[in-house]
Amino acid sequence: MVFEFSGEIVYWRGPAPYHFVLLPDREAAELRDASSELTYGWGCIPARGRVGGTEFTTSLFPKQGGYAVPMKVAVRRAEQLELGDVVDVRLEFEERQ
């Protein structure tokens, strides 16, 4: 399963501050339908991602009925991204073995 979309980098202050891009509703619904085949627990779903020329691994977190894609510091620095920037994101998911 592969998703490509654009989204704004947002800030969420939970137990620790993080930057995320929220998965659009359509993709979130598709991911939710396939989540039992993808999750390793707690609703978190591992993925390989790319923003610009930077590839990374991550896990999407369930958030308010959708999913949040963490924007790691290393990715933001490599791509010179800041809070509020709109980015193109590519995510790839694989079924659990």
Secondary structure, 3 states (H helix, E strand, C coil): CEEEEEEEEEEEECCCEEEEEECCHHHHHHHHHHHHHHCCECCEEEEEEEECCEEEEEEEEEECCEEEEECCHHHHHHCCCCCCCEEEEEEECCCCC
